[in-house]
């Protein structure tokens, strides 16, 4: 087998794999391959006909992530199809049952490091024996010193090239992660985590890559109680690497208050982030969320209004503003902000939940029920409407409680179930749901002290014990 280097170019069939520049050429024309397909092809080509074990693919394509077998099958099928589109005469990806995959075309290697200077005869030079010994030794010393210098320069150049190449590849993974995160669905979020992990491995000195990883880990839905240790470690690493990175401090602040309920440390990080990035609206959005948890909605409104002045088309910002106004009991304005968020991003399903709460407080029960159906119960619309016609909003809410009363739905809907039970006047039942939310570390539980629907429970011992455990400010009796 021909020796290979990190800087190799490989020819296989009608294709060329250019490893340093992460590209594939078909008859000198670039072929667009998704990054995971490109990594899989690199493993196959570098194996030069040998079988690549499935575990090798998993470690390279999904480092540190548990992925089902179907994930690898889909990648290899996509790679096989894309290569066949350019050259249908060759089966480039061969499946070896129970083992892995191998490349179905011969590989030749072009290695730039093999090019070099070749010595030439020097017929006019005097024979060595004519050179006096002390001069010969001096010459050897000069040659050795020169050779050592060349080796050092070459090593430094190779290191610099690898560093540059890794940085460029890390930037590509980071951009791919950002693209996937924008899609927002669970599969895309898992893919974004993998891309950000790869970026941190290739360039472990870039704080923003760790911040992106932390932010995305916090979004990935996980059944049961979520272990947020990896999220915190990534966020803290980001700030450690780049103390003046405002985004890094914002992500750490958000992580501290939303997952660990470390309120004062979180506020310190968020205020520092605003100082570093006064013109960044997203940081103020985090601050508005934090201030709501502390029952300071008037301050929160100032921050979110400034955030939307800076970024007027930020759908999540309008959603946060709707929540702040809900806690201020300014329900018509809350509804208007929710509608604005949906006009910018109709796919933002979570807005419907807040919209339903505002409509319910305004006495617009039928519209509130329709909003909850849009949020997640559209398939149950007919039976919910039937309950509403028979028993009014109380009947519809009772049916929603029945639909979310078992399995994973009980945990993920625990905070919402507590609000529904408060609407029904069942304070003891609401306390039970809040305690489930506490064990589950439900995201929205951090707003429990500010949410006006729980005001009738403020003097209840279980409610006050919950706030004490979360280190949230106690309401005035």
Beta strands, then each sheet from edge to edge (+ up, - down):
strand 1: 8-12
strand 2: 15-18
strand 3: 23-26
strand 4: 29-31
strand 5: 52-53
strand 6: 93-96
strand 7: 100-103
strand 8: 107-111
sheet 1: 4+ 3- 2+ 1- 8+
sheet 2: 5+ 7- 6+
end
